[in-house]
Amino acid sequence: MLGASQCEVASVRGFLIVTNNTHHKRRFSDDVVDRILNAKTPIQIVDALGRTASALEFPYFTVSYQNPTLSGKLIQFDNHPSEWLTEITGFTDDEVLSDPVLKHMSHSSMPLAWNQNTYTDAGLGYIWERSSRFGMKSGICLTIHGPHLEVLYIGFIHEQQKLSVAQSADIVGTLYLSGAAVLEQSRTILDADAEQYARALTARELEILKWCHAGKTSWKIGMILSISETTVNFHIRNLVLKLDVTSKQQAVIRALRYRLI
């Protein structure tokens, strides 16, 4: 842990973190989102995700994105060992469908920290044994749903047994932000008119959006703007609707994507 001085600066595998109470996570999160939103090709998205995972000491990541408007085509981003990509071709359909991690991600939006026990408890320890030979022994993953039935699965994978979800709140937060940014880049909205979003938002909504980006809670925003928490949440719900997203975090990322804030 870094010391509790007034302001310290540390470099975490290429990311700048300013450690003064609330701001150190913001700088890291901004870097994470910006790298993905500025990516122009799939290779650049892979590079951005790889840098983020590495900064958190996860050697591997995986992302699967499916959009029904693209004829259900599955888009995959990952940096798995090439030997593992060959290995998984040997899995049967039943083994893939019974994989406990994939089953969880297909039925829940809650994050999952998985390890050897996840597979042995499901009677599928041999699947974990196969993946562990390629340095894939544990991980944290979650599912994100877009507003138009898009589904994105994202996970960070480690070669050792890592912490539980409860012990890894910062990692889960970064995982969600990374997935939401990939979802934003992958959607077929690249030709959307940024001005349509800007025209739709009121000055108050933009102000609240900026404070959301700063990591403030609804209660804190209400204190800053001298309005009630209920009023803040009302504006946030309008933001989510107007920006055509499903959460406050996705609204912030869409605003960053079109430079509204």
C-alpha positions in Angstrom: 0.0 0.0 0.0 1.1 3.5 -0.7 1.6 5.9 2.3 -1.0 8.3 3.3 0.9 11.5 2.4 -0.9 14.5 1.1 0.0 13.7 -2.5 2.1 10.9 -3.9 2.6 9.8 -7.5 3.3 6.3 -8.5 3.7 4.5 -11.8 1.8 1.3 -12.2 2.9 -0.4 -15.4 2.5 2.6 -17.6 -0.5 4.2 -15.7 -0.2 7.4 -13.6 -1.8 7.2 -10.2 -2.1 10.3 -8.1 -2.8 9.2 -4.5 -4.6 12.0 -2.7 -7.7 10.5 -1.2 -10.3 10.4 -4.0 -8.2 11.3 -7.1 -5.9 8.3 -7.5 -8.6 6.0 -8.8 -9.9 8.6 -11.1 -6.7 9.0 -12.9 -6.3 5.3 -13.4 -9.9 4.9 -14.5 -9.6 7.8 -17.0 -6.5 6.1 -18.5 -8.4 2.8 -18.8 -11.4 4.3 -20.5 -9.4 6.7 -22.7 -7.1 4.0 -24.1 -10.1 2.0 -25.2 -12.2 4.8 -26.5 -9.2 6.1 -28.5 -8.6 2.7 -30.1 -9.2 2.6 -33.8 -8.7 -1.1 -34.6 -9.3 -4.4 -32.8 -5.6 -4.7 -32.3 -5.5 -1.4 -30.4 -8.4 -2.5 -28.2 -6.5 -5.7 -27.4 -3.4 -3.6 -26.6 -5.4 -1.3 -24.3 -7.1 -4.2 -22.5 -3.8 -5.9 -22.1 -2.1 -2.9 -20.6 -5.0 -2.5 -18.1 -4.9 -6.2 -17.1 -1.1 -6.1 -16.7 -1.3 -2.9 -14.6 -3.5 -4.9 -12.2 -1.1 -7.9 -12.4 -3.3 -10.1 -14.4 -1.4 -11.5 -17.4 -4.5 -12.4 -19.4 -7.9 -10.9 -20.3 -10.8 -12.1 -22.4 -13.8 -10.2 -23.9 -16.7 -11.6 -25.9 -19.2 -9.2 -27.5 -22.4 -10.2 -29.2 -24.8 -7.8 -30.9 -28.1 -9.1 -32.4 -28.1 -6.2 -34.9 -24.9 -7.8 -36.3 -26.6 -11.1 -37.1 -25.6 -12.4 -33.7 -21.9 -12.4 -34.7 -19.6 -13.0 -31.8 -16.6 -10.7 -31.5 -13.7 -11.9 -29.4 -10.8 -9.8 -27.9 -8.2 -11.7 -25.8 -4.5 -12.2 -25.3 -4.6 -15.9 -24.4 -1.6 -18.1 -25.1 -1.7 -19.5 -28.6 -1.4 -23.0 -27.2 -4.5 -22.5 -25.2 -6.5 -21.4 -28.3 -5.5 -24.7 -29.9 -6.4 -26.6 -26.7 -9.9 -25.3 -26.5 -10.8 -26.6 -29.9 -10.7 -30.0 -28.4 -13.5 -29.3 -25.9 -16.9 -30.8 -26.7 -20.1 -28.7 -26.9 -21.3 -30.3 -23.7 -18.1 -29.3 -21.9 -18.4 -25.7 -23.1 -22.0 -25.5 -22.1 -21.4 -27.0 -18.6 -18.4 -24.7 -17.8 -19.4 -23.1 -14.5 -17.8 -19.7 -15.3 -19.6 -19.5 -18.7 -22.9 -20.6 -17.1 -22.6 -17.9 -14.4 -21.9 -15.2 -17.0 -24.8 -16.3 -19.1 -27.3 -16.1 -16.2 -26.0 -13.4 -13.9 -24.6 -9.8 -14.1 -23.0 -10.2 -10.7 -19.1 -10.5 -10.8 -17.6 -13.9 -10.2 -14.2 -14.6 -8.8 -13.4 -18.2 -9.9 -10.6 -20.6 -9.1 -10.0 -24.4 -8.9 -12.8 -24.8 -6.4 -15.3 -23.3 -8.9 -14.6 -26.3 -11.2 -14.1 -29.1 -8.7 -17.4 -28.1 -6.9 -19.1 -28.5 -10.3 -17.5 -31.9 -10.8 -15.4 -30.5 -13.7 -12.0 -30.3 -12.0 -10.3 -31.8 -15.1 -11.3 -28.7 -17.2 -9.5 -26.5 -14.7 -6.5 -28.8 -14.8 -6.3 -28.4 -18.6 -6.5 -24.6 -18.4 -4.0 -24.4 -15.5 -1.3 -25.9 -17.7 -1.4 -22.8 -19.7 -1.2 -20.4 -16.8 -4.9 -19.8 -16.4 -5.7 -20.8 -12.8 -8.1 -18.1 -11.5 -9.9 -14.9 -12.6 -12.6 -12.3 -12.1 -15.3 -11.8 -14.7 -18.7 -10.2 -15.2 -21.4 -9.6 -17.8 -22.6 -6.2 -19.2 -25.9 -5.8 -21.0 -26.3 -3.0 -23.5 -29.6 -1.1 -24.2 -30.2 -2.9 -27.5 -29.8 -6.5 -26.3 -26.0 -6.4 -26.7 -24.1 -8.7 -24.3 -20.5 -8.4 -23.4 -18.5 -10.8 -21.2 -15.2 -9.6 -19.8 -12.7 -11.2 -17.5 -9.1 -10.8 -16.1 -7.2 -14.1 -15.7 -4.3 -15.0 -13.5 -1.7 -17.7 -13.4 -2.1 -18.0 -9.6 -5.0 -18.2 -7.2 -6.2 -14.6 -6.7 -8.4 -12.7 -4.3 -12.2 -13.0 -4.0 -14.6 -10.5 -5.4 -15.1 -9.0 -1.9 -11.4 -8.4 -1.7 -11.1 -7.0 -5.2 -13.6 -4.2 -5.4 -11.2 -1.9 -7.3 -10.5 -4.7 -9.8 -14.2 -5.3 -10.4 -14.7 -1.6 -10.9 -11.9 -1.4 -13.5 -13.3 -4.6 -15.1 -16.7 -3.0 -15.5 -15.3 0.3 -16.9 -13.2 -1.6 -19.4 -16.1 -3.7 -20.5 -18.4 -0.6 -20.8 -15.8 1.2 -22.9 -15.4 -1.8 -25.2 -19.2 -2.0 -25.5 -19.2 1.6 -26.5 -16.5 1.2 -29.1 -18.0 -2.0 -30.5 -21.6 -0.8 -31.0 -22.6 0.2 -34.5 -22.9 3.9 -33.6 -19.7 5.3 -35.0 -21.6 7.5 -37.4 -23.9 8.8 -34.7 -24.1 12.6 -34.5 -22.5 13.8 -31.3 -24.6 17.0 -31.4 -27.8 15.0 -31.1 -26.7 14.0 -27.6 -25.4 17.5 -26.7 -28.7 19.0 -27.8 -30.7 16.5 -25.8 -29.0 17.3 -22.5 -29.8 20.3 -20.3 -27.1 22.4 -18.6 -28.1 20.8 -15.2 -27.8 17.3 -16.6 -24.3 18.1 -18.1 -23.3 19.5 -14.7 -24.4 16.4 -12.9 -22.7 14.2 -15.5 -19.4 16.0 -14.8 -19.8 15.3 -11.1 -20.6 11.6 -11.8 -17.4 11.5 -13.9 -15.6 12.9 -10.8 -16.8 9.9 -8.8 -19.3 11.8 -6.6 -22.3 10.0 -5.2 -25.9 11.3 -5.8 -25.9 12.5 -2.2 -22.6 14.4 -2.6 -23.7 15.9 -5.9 -26.9 17.1 -4.2 -24.8 18.7 -1.5 -22.6 20.4 -4.1 -25.5 21.7 -6.2 -27.8 22.4 -3.2 -30.5 20.1 -4.5 -32.0 16.9 -3.1 -30.6 13.5 -3.7 -33.9 12.5 -5.2 -33.6 15.3 -7.8 -30.1 14.2 -8.6 -31.3 10.7 -9.2 -34.1 12.0 -11.4 -31.6 13.8 -13.6 -29.4 10.7 -13.8 -32.4 8.6 -14.9 -33.0 11.2 -17.7 -29.3 11.1 -18.7 -29.4 7.3 -19.0 -32.5 7.6 -21.2 -31.3 10.4 -23.4 -27.8 8.9 -23.9 -29.4 5.5 -24.8 -27.5 3.5 -22.2 -28.4 1.4 -19.2 -26.3 2.8 -16.3 -24.7 5.9 -14.9 -21.3 4.5 -15.7 -22.2 3.9 -19.3 -23.6 7.4 -19.5 -20.3 8.8 -18.4 -18.4 6.7 -20.9 -20.7 7.8 -23.8 -20.2 11.4 -22.8 -16.4 10.9 -22.8 -16.7 9.2 -26.2 -18.4 12.2 -27.7 -16.5 14.8 -25.7 -19.6 16.1 -23.9 -17.7 16.5 -20.7 
